Amino acid sequence: MYIIQIGSECAPVIKAGGLGDVIYGLSRELESQGHTVELILPKYDCMRFDHVWGMHDAYINLWVPWNGDRIHCSVDCGWVHGRLCFFIEPHSPENFFNRGYYYGASDDPMRFAFFSKAALEFLLQSNKRPDVLHCHDWQTGLIPVMLYEMYQYYGMANQRVCYTIHNFKHQGMGGSDILRATGLNRPEYYYDPSRLQDNHHFGAINFMKGGIVYSNYVNTVSPHHAWEARFTEVGCGLQSTLELHQTKFGGILNGIDYAFWSPESDRYIPFPYSAETFGDKKLNKKALREKLALEDSDKPLVAFIGRLDGQKGVHLVHHALYYALEQGAQFVLLGSATEPAIHNWFLHEKNFLQSNLNCHLELSFNEELSHLVYAAADLIVVPSNYEPCGLTQIIGLHYGTVPVVRGVGGLLNTVFDWDYDETHEPKDRNGFVFFETDQIALESALGRALDLWKLSPQLFETLAIQGMNCDYSWKKSGTQYAGVYEFIRHKFPALVPEEPASDPSASA
Ligand code: ADP
């Protein structure tokens, strides 16, 4: 099959979180299964150009119809660790992707509506006709809408769309200016509860809802989160839309790319190790302590790696830090916050703990350092309020770093409690799980983990190695996605609207 992934990130060239890892890792797996995979991404000024090989012009005159006019774009092409990526660069006064950051502008909906339109125009004008477009998150939610309402009339009637939701919290909202700019127009048609109208803000269109309504298959990134999204407030207002489209909605667990995330071959860790040479892991612990000027002593090391925001349970992250120190452990935090209040809170803690040789708070996004922290730590805490899948616990497992997680979303599908899990044999358990959102719940799980480390080191090592032996590679999930593509390609009828939505000659 010929598959094109379209999204706003691809690790390691553009990475703000798990989305980038997933788009890269899935693409690599699909290629290794014999499919042809290409990626379409925005060309941000701040992306890591050092991870692109062979960048060259692919299409220098892409004119994208926009707001009744046209915007000139160029498309560059290069390989990101073997994956063929097309980067779209608009040349317009709006400077859509030259802002020094990926997300967080007040015109984000307009920026990514433009990216979606430009991606379709690129396919149309360059005569690329993949079997399947795989679109990711709200940034690309309007692609299936425009494909079925407009582009199928321009010669793209045979393309099918798989739409993956990585986070329901961010849905992308806009007004009729978006409809006008994209050429969709007809607000009276799209402001309809069965199409794009937001389920709660009736004056807004919702990109993610559009993705759900118009795609041939929709999924989120773990089976448990798919259930939560349909039946609990975690669906962030889209529950009724998911209910209506339940026959094409499911959950496919994320994997990780074991070629990139493997303690045996990780380019960023000084001492490679495996389950067989588990003892060497502690050399990395020593290396991290040296790097961060932590005390070198016989203490367990607890880590947190992730975005510092409400989703990740920052209050419990904060509590885990002090609880670990109180219990005689060390703590390393690697996190970045987008909200100034959260950043300032952790900055204050960092300054307060400056002279404490048992903890280090690194308030930045640092890919290289994250690898060393995974390799060095004994435990990794993931106390999320909600977690569509979560990659940090999966990476932790592969590095023999025992996860302590809250039992929500994908965390529940990947971590099985050492003491209490009744659905898994003791030999298949791999971490510690708690359920409530209070400090006592976290202490109960982290306390059990630290006790096992201190009182039964041999059993702790057994648990860590059981985690390393879990298979969360992309193999199984990649095969599941390929099955979905195959299904929608052959069996799923096109969503033919009643009439052409706008004059096809207005585009192209
Ligand atoms: P998210 O909700 O942010 O997507 P995931 O757990 O799915 O969370 O994925 C997070 C990814 O981002 C992991 O690869 C993790 O190692 C990485 N990551 C998160 N924060 C940082 C950071 N501050 N520095 C380096 N890597 C980070």
Boltz pocket constraint, residues with backbone or C-beta under 6 A from the ligand:
constraints:
  - pocket:
      binder: B
      contacts: [[A, 16], [A, 17], [A, 18], [A, 19], [A, 21], [A, 305], [A, 306], [A, 307], [A, 334], [A, 335], [A, 336], [A, 362], [A, 364], [A, 365], [A, 366], [A, 367], [A, 370], [A, 389], [A, 390], [A, 391], [A, 392], [A, 393], [A, 395]]
      max_distance: 6.0
